[in-house]
Amino acid sequence: MRFVTRSDIEAPADRVFAALADADRWERDALRRGARVARRDGPGPLRAGSAWDCAFDLRGRRREATLRLTRLEPPQRIDLRATGRAYDATVEVELVPLSPRRTRVITRSDVRAVTLAARILLQSARVARARIAARLQARADQVFAEVASRCR
């Protein structure tokens, strides 16, 4: 199942990219929300191949996943891949400068089921696709508003 969000941010693309590539901040945010996050390749700057082991609660169950940075092209693109027991997901974040002080952030996410149970769940989610897309867009707008405030 594929979803696309678009959000405009009142900040330059290079500063938005720097905020999005701040892995330490994202790790702290996840920990505050009750997730367990451990970077596999140790501290240091992000690079393609950086990976995290994650555990979080979703729909009443503890889920585990490995998150890997597959592509990093400053200041334009960040691609991630999450793999778990039941799902495989990719997230592409593209930054498009609209002006020197305005940036459009386009995210493309694609979730694929690995197990039969996940396929059935994903198929039933297709019925609620519009509602899921609206919730995802609202959450993306909220996250990117926070990113914009950090860039100021």
Salt bridges, closest charged atoms under 4 A:
ASP8 OD2 - ARG102 NH2 3.37
ASP8 OD1 - ARG104 NE 2.78
GLU10 OE2 - ARG102 NH1 1.81
ASP29 OD1 - ARG32 NH1 2.77
ASP41 OD1 - ARG39 NE 2.79
ASP41 OD2 - ARG47 NH2 3.55
ASP53 OD1 - ARG40 NE 2.97
ASP57 OD1 - ARG62 NH1 3.38
GLU73 OE2 - ARG71 NE 2.78
ASP79 OD2 - ARG71 NH1 3.82
ASP79 OD1 - ARG77 NE 3.12
ASP88 OD2 - ARG81 NH2 2.63
GLU92 OE1 - ARG77 NH2 3.34
GLU94 OE1 - ARG108 NH1 2.96
ASP110 OD2 - ARG112 NH2 3.09
